[in-house]
Amino acid sequence: MTRQQPLQKRFYVGVNQQYQGNGYQYDNNALDFTTANYATFQNFVPASAGPGMSFSELNVLHLTDVDKSIYYRITFLVTGTAANALYTMIAERF
């Protein structure tokens, strides 16, 4: 957050990972920002999701601000090879 919050601000976050091979993972968590921690980095992706993205892996981040009735869907995809990678990110607000 870039501005100090007057009270507590909670975001609900869901992370959907669809692996290159077979398989997927979905994690839900809540992030709380307060006047004490609004400037401290908080990772939206839980540690259980792993250290990063593999090639041809699709990741979708669902971010909800219930106070403002806003839903964000951010889609990440990395394709190519280590020498020639293409990173795609699409952010949508509903």
Helices and strands as residue ranges (DSSP letters): E 9-18, E 24-33, G 47-49, E 58-65, E 70-80, E 85-93
